[in-house]
Amino acid sequence: MNSNSHPNSKGKIKDNSSPKQEPGAEEKKLNISASEWEALQKKASLADEYYDKLLRLQAEFENARRRMLKEKEEIVQFANQSLLEEILPIVDDFEHFFNGLTENQIPQNIRVGIEMIQKRLTKVLEENGLTRMKVVGERFDPARHEALMMVETDAHPEDTIVEEIRSGYLLYDKVLRPAIVKVAKKKRETEPDISSA
């Protein structure tokens, strides 16, 4: 017979349905009054409330941290915006000058040197988030383009950009400078001249 199950044995009767305890650990029972039990329940409820508040504060802190990082990233991205806006007219002037020259007006070696400078300048601008819009053949968008004039034509669908007058640029997908363009519009049908009849 097992000594643990005998009523006269010095050990406790073991209940096999209870969770297993560490060897040598003894089960302790506390005798507390109803008021002490209520106080413990209030403290447990308060602890749960504080824990919920802590979780909410952690979530709010994490959201604030993400928002701050995003704002910092935007500040870094757009820090050069005013400088780039001042450089664009110089880029325009450079391109107008260079594109206005014929093959005979400038020696080949100087032309190659100017093209290298132009490519390098374009690369630096692109590395700083600036990209030139491709507009000819695109549909007119007033958020990205400024229409200088309408061109009556049947060669292009209505509201299609047919010519770029000044290049438009994006800074990280945000319009830095809208493109100035000519836009196609449908040719008006000529009315018959009734005065000659």
Secondary structure, 3 states (H helix, E strand, C coil): CCCCCCCCCCCCCCCCCCCCCCCCCCCCCCCCCHHHHHHHHHHHHHHHHHHHHHHHHHHHHHHHHHHHHHHHHHHHHCCCHHHHHHHHHHHHHHHHHHHHCCHHHCCHHHHHHHHHHHHHHHHHHHHCCEEECCCCCCECCCCCEEEEEEEECCCCCCCEEEEEEECCEEECCEEEECEEEEEEECCCCCCCCCCCC
